C-alpha cells in the first residue's frame, strides 16, 4: 500500500493486543469489547466465537479507508475508577507516576482484543503477528502469555532507543519473554527504535 496502517506515534499506539493474520480473502477488523472482562468466558473461548465481536470491513484496495478503520484500535473511554478496578485495568503504581491517584474517572481502552485479516503476501504464507501494547495488556490478560506467546516461534521486543531500558521494559522481559523462552524454543529479538520527535 505504501502507507502505514497500524497506528504508531509518540503519543499513542494500539491500545489492545492486536493479531494480524490471513483468513481467506476476507478483509476485516474484529474487536472484542473491553467489558467482556467482566464475564467468565475466557479469551480463547471468545476467539472461537465471532458472534461476540464487532466487525469492521476493510477495503484493502483503499488505503485511506483502511487507515481510517484502523484508528478504531486507538479508541479509549473514561470510566469511574471503581469500574476500572473491576476490569483489572487500574494500576496503582502507574496512576501514582501520572499523578492520577485521586482521579474520579480514568481512561481505559474500548477494546480487549483485535483480530485483523489481511490478504498480504507474507500473511498468506502463514505469518501471524501479535502486537501487545506493553506491560498493562500482558498483566491483565494472562492467556496471552500462557496460551498465545508460548506458541510463538519468535518474539520481537521493541525498545525506544532515546529512552533506554525502563523498569516496565525489564518487568516485561523477565516476567513474560524469558518465561516464554523457558517453555518453547522461541527466539527473542531486541530492537531499539529511535522515536520521531515532531516540532510543535
DAHU-V126283 format. One record per pair of residues at least 4 apart in sequence whose ideal C-beta (glycine too) atoms are under 6 Angstrom apart, sorted by sequence separation. I is the first residue (numbers start at 1). J is the second residue. If there is no record, write none. Layout:
<<I;J> <I;J>>
This chain:
<<14;18> <32;36> <41;45> <63;67> <79;83> <123;127> <133;137> <135;139> <137;141> <142;146> <143;147> <144;148> <145;149> <165;169> <171;175> <172;176> <173;177> <174;178> <8;13> <41;46> <79;84> <84;89> <85;90> <95;100> <96;101> <118;123> <122;127> <132;137> <144;149> <181;186> <7;13> <46;52> <59;65> <84;90> <95;101> <132;138> <138;144> <180;186> <58;66> <58;69> <177;188> <56;69> <32;46> <89;108> <157;177> <32;53> <84;106> <155;177> <30;53> <31;54> <84;108> <30;55> <80;105> <81;106> <28;55> <29;56> <78;105> <28;57> <78;107> <79;108> <28;58> <150;180> <27;58> <76;107> <145;176> <149;180> <155;186> <157;188> <161;192> <161;193> <162;194> <27;60> <76;109> <77;110> <135;168> <150;183> <154;187> <155;188> <156;189> <157;190> <158;191> <159;192> <161;194> <162;195> <150;184> <152;186> <75;110> <158;193> <160;195> <135;171> <135;172> <138;176> <73;114> <37;87> <88;140> <14;73> <15;74> <60;119> <3;63> <5;66> <1;63> <5;67> <12;74> <6;70> <5;70> <7;73> <7;74> <34;109> <34;110> <36;112> <34;111> <34;112> <31;111> <32;112> <32;113> <31;114> <30;115> <29;116> <28;117> <26;117> <16;109> <15;109> <23;117> <25;119> <16;111> <16;112> <17;113> <18;114> <19;115> <20;116> <16;113> <16;114> <44;143> <43;143> <22;123> <21;123> <22;124> <44;147> <21;128> <20;129> <19;130> <18;131> <17;132> <14;131> <15;133> <14;133> <17;137> <10;195>>
